[in-house]
Amino acid sequence: MIDRDGLAAFLRTRRASLQPDDVGLPRGRRRRTDGLRREEVAGLCHMSTDYYARLERGTGPRPSEQMLAAIALGLHLTLGERDHLFRLAGHEPPTRGPASDHVSPGLLRILDRLHDTPAEVVTELGETLRQTPLGVTLLGDATSRTGDARSLGYRWFTDPAAREAYDDESERRVLSRVYAGGLRELAALRGPSSRAAALAASLVEVSPEFRELWERQEVGVAPPTVKRFRHPEVGVIEVSCQTLLDPDQSHRLLVYTATPGSASHEKLQLLAVIGSSAAV
């Protein structure tokens, strides 16, 4: 059963404890509210201000698990706080560990400060959970996928559009081996009843290319040190990828950088302008 008063008090307290800098928002000159404004939290949670305000007043509907997950991310809750939020709303908390989509506050704080850099948080199956604005401009919005298609490795072998950004055929072949070998390692690590094993079984059925690579038994294939993305507005961009791992959740923060002064660096700066203009 939902504890409306407890939920409302918890949301108000968490909102008041956050500052704009904590979530990558500008502070602005006229700020009289302690912490974030309701409309700011609603935006971070991808819901209407009215819906969120009713939750804080204790008059709103019982939020769904999807809504609660969005609120937990928007308020940068820890795992313990997220579980408490779910219980207040009368739901069982989601599982922790590799199957969890909850991004840790630490990774979110770093991601929020990378507003001028392409970056994303992904699961061990290559499911994109959060992206920076420039990450969306460079790579497209990958957070709204559902089912097996959430995994980039799955899309790589089932959706031709997943390869369009990669201009070099030799790089595509290497990435095919990386995704197949990586999934084999993950299925062995997580076991035959895991999501990784189920994803591999599905790909064996639907993709002859994956089936051929799977039968090679390759593991430990190193990804290219430099990625080359073809963007429709600015052409080919060469970037290096740095990775930060959250071992508790098996999430990775991927940060894409170009050499300062290079043509690719200038193209990223241009994309930042294009993205900002499109958002206005």
C-alpha positions in Angstrom: 0.0 0.0 0.0 1.2 3.5 -0.9 2.3 5.8 2.0 1.3 9.1 0.3 2.4 11.3 3.2 5.7 9.5 3.6 6.3 9.6 -0.2 5.5 13.3 -0.4 7.8 14.2 2.5 10.7 12.1 1.1 10.4 13.7 -2.3 10.3 17.2 -0.8 13.4 16.5 1.3 15.4 15.0 -1.5 14.5 17.9 -3.8 15.5 20.5 -1.2 18.9 18.7 -0.7 19.9 19.1 -4.4 21.4 22.2 -5.9 21.4 23.0 -9.7 25.1 22.3 -9.9 24.5 18.8 -8.6 22.5 17.8 -11.6 24.1 19.9 -14.3 21.6 22.8 -14.4 22.5 26.5 -14.4 21.8 28.2 -11.1 20.4 31.5 -12.5 20.3 34.8 -10.7 16.9 34.7 -9.1 16.7 31.6 -6.9 14.7 31.8 -3.8 14.0 28.1 -3.4 16.1 25.9 -1.2 17.3 23.2 -3.6 15.7 22.5 -7.0 12.4 23.8 -8.2 9.6 21.4 -8.8 9.6 22.1 -12.5 13.4 21.4 -12.6 12.9 18.0 -11.0 10.0 17.2 -13.2 12.1 17.9 -16.3 14.9 15.7 -14.9 12.4 12.9 -14.4 10.7 13.4 -17.8 7.2 14.0 -16.4 4.9 16.9 -16.2 5.3 19.5 -13.4 1.7 19.0 -12.3 2.1 15.2 -11.9 5.3 15.6 -9.8 3.8 18.5 -7.8 0.8 16.3 -6.9 3.1 13.6 -5.7 4.8 16.1 -3.4 1.5 17.2 -2.1 0.4 13.7 -1.4 -2.6 14.0 -3.8 -1.3 12.3 -6.9 -1.9 8.8 -8.2 0.2 5.8 -7.2 3.2 6.1 -9.4 4.2 3.1 -11.6 7.5 1.3 -11.3 8.6 3.1 -14.5 7.7 6.5 -13.0 9.6 5.7 -9.8 12.7 4.6 -11.7 12.6 7.9 -13.5 12.2 9.8 -10.3 15.1 7.9 -8.7 17.4 8.9 -11.6 16.2 12.4 -11.7 16.8 13.0 -8.0 20.1 11.2 -8.1 19.1 8.7 -5.4 21.4 6.1 -4.1 20.4 2.4 -4.3 19.2 2.5 -0.7 17.2 5.7 -1.3 15.7 4.2 -4.5 14.6 1.1 -2.7 13.0 3.3 0.0 11.2 5.3 -2.6 9.7 2.1 -4.1 8.5 0.8 -0.8 6.9 4.1 0.1 4.9 3.8 -3.2 3.9 0.3 -2.4 6.2 -1.5 -4.8 8.9 -4.1 -4.4 12.3 -2.5 -5.1 14.0 -3.6 -8.4 16.9 -6.0 -8.4 20.4 -4.8 -7.8 23.5 -5.7 -9.7 24.1 -6.3 -13.4 20.3 -6.4 -14.2 19.7 -3.0 -12.7 19.0 0.1 -14.8 19.6 2.4 -11.8 22.6 4.7 -12.5 24.7 5.5 -9.4 24.7 9.2 -8.2 28.5 9.2 -8.7 28.3 8.4 -12.4 25.4 10.8 -12.8 27.4 13.6 -11.2 30.2 13.0 -13.7 27.9 12.7 -16.6 26.1 16.0 -15.7 29.4 17.8 -15.9 30.2 16.6 -19.4 27.7 18.8 -21.1 30.3 19.7 -23.8 31.5 16.1 -24.4 29.8 13.1 -26.0 29.3 10.5 -23.2 26.9 7.8 -22.2 26.2 5.3 -19.4 25.7 1.8 -20.6 24.9 -1.6 -19.1 27.2 -4.6 -19.6 24.8 -5.7 -22.4 25.4 -2.3 -24.2 22.0 -0.8 -23.2 22.3 3.0 -23.1 20.8 4.4 -19.9 21.8 8.0 -20.0 23.5 10.3 -22.6 24.9 13.8 -22.6 23.2 16.2 -25.1 26.3 16.1 -27.3 26.2 12.3 -27.0 22.7 12.3 -28.4 23.8 14.7 -31.2 26.7 12.5 -32.2 25.3 9.0 -31.7 21.5 9.5 -31.7 19.1 9.0 -28.8 19.6 5.4 -27.8 17.7 5.5 -24.4 14.2 4.9 -25.7 14.7 1.4 -27.2 12.8 -1.6 -25.8 13.3 -5.3 -25.5 16.4 -6.9 -27.0 16.9 -3.9 -29.3 18.0 -1.9 -26.2 21.4 -3.7 -26.6 23.7 -2.2 -29.2 25.2 -5.7 -29.8 21.8 -7.0 -30.7 21.0 -4.1 -33.0 24.4 -4.5 -34.6 23.4 -7.9 -36.0 19.7 -7.2 -36.6 19.3 -3.6 -37.7 21.4 -2.2 -40.6 20.9 1.3 -39.2 23.2 0.4 -36.3 26.2 0.3 -38.7 25.5 3.4 -40.7 27.6 5.6 -38.5 30.7 3.4 -39.1 32.3 4.3 -42.4 35.1 1.8 -42.5 34.2 -1.8 -43.5 37.3 -3.3 -41.7 36.2 -1.5 -38.5 32.7 -3.0 -38.9 34.2 -6.5 -39.1 36.3 -5.9 -36.0 33.3 -4.6 -34.1 31.2 -7.7 -35.1 33.9 -9.9 -33.5 34.0 -7.6 -30.5 30.2 -7.8 -29.9 30.1 -11.6 -30.5 33.1 -12.4 -28.3 32.0 -10.0 -25.6 28.6 -11.6 -25.4 30.2 -15.1 -25.2 32.3 -14.0 -22.3 29.3 -12.4 -20.5 27.1 -15.4 -21.0 29.8 -17.6 -19.5 30.2 -15.2 -16.6 26.5 -14.8 -15.8 25.4 -18.3 -16.6 23.0 -20.2 -18.9 19.9 -18.6 -17.4 21.2 -15.1 -17.8 19.9 -12.3 -20.1 23.2 -12.5 -21.9 22.7 -16.2 -22.7 19.2 -15.5 -23.8 20.3 -12.7 -26.1 23.0 -14.9 -27.6 20.5 -17.7 -28.3 18.1 -15.2 -30.0 20.9 -13.8 -32.2 22.0 -17.4 -33.2 18.4 -17.8 -34.5 18.0 -14.6 -36.4 21.5 -13.6 -37.6 23.7 -15.9 -39.8 26.6 -13.5 -39.3 26.4 -13.8 -35.5 25.9 -17.6 -35.7 29.1 -17.9 -37.8 31.1 -15.7 -35.3 29.6 -17.5 -32.3 30.8 -20.8 -33.6 34.4 -19.5 -33.8 34.4 -19.4 -29.9 36.4 -16.1 -30.0 36.8 -14.2 -26.7 39.0 -11.3 -25.7 38.7 -9.4 -29.0 40.0 -5.9 -28.4 37.9 -3.0 -29.7 39.5 -0.4 -32.0 41.5 2.2 -30.1 40.0 4.9 -32.3 36.3 5.0 -33.3 35.3 6.7 -36.6 31.7 7.9 -36.7 30.1 9.4 -39.8 27.7 12.1 -38.9 25.3 13.4 -41.6 26.0 17.0 -40.8 29.8 17.2 -40.4 31.2 13.9 -41.9 33.7 11.6 -40.2 34.7 12.2 -36.6 37.6 10.3 -35.0 37.3 9.9 -31.3 39.0 7.9 -28.5 36.8 6.2 -25.9 37.6 6.3 -22.2 35.7 4.1 -19.8 34.8 4.4 -16.1 33.4 1.3 -14.5 30.8 1.1 -11.6 31.6 -2.4 -10.4 28.5 -2.6 -8.1 26.1 -2.1 -11.0 28.3 -3.3 -13.9 27.6 0.0 -15.6 30.2 1.8 -17.7 30.5 5.5 -18.4 31.9 5.9 -21.9 33.5 9.3 -22.8 34.4 10.1 -26.4 37.1 12.7 -26.9 38.9 14.1 -29.9 42.5 15.3 -30.0 42.5 19.1 -29.3 43.2 21.1 -32.4 42.3 18.3 -34.7 39.6 18.5 -37.4 37.5 16.0 -35.4 37.8 18.3 -32.3 36.5 21.2 -34.4 33.6 19.1 -35.7 32.6 18.1 -32.2 32.5 21.8 -31.3 30.4 22.5 -34.3 28.0 19.6 -33.3 27.7 21.2 -29.9 26.4 24.4 -31.6 24.1 22.4 -33.9 22.7 20.4 -30.9 22.2 23.6 -28.9 20.4 25.3 -31.8 18.1 22.3 -32.3 17.2 22.2 -28.7 16.0 25.9 -28.7 
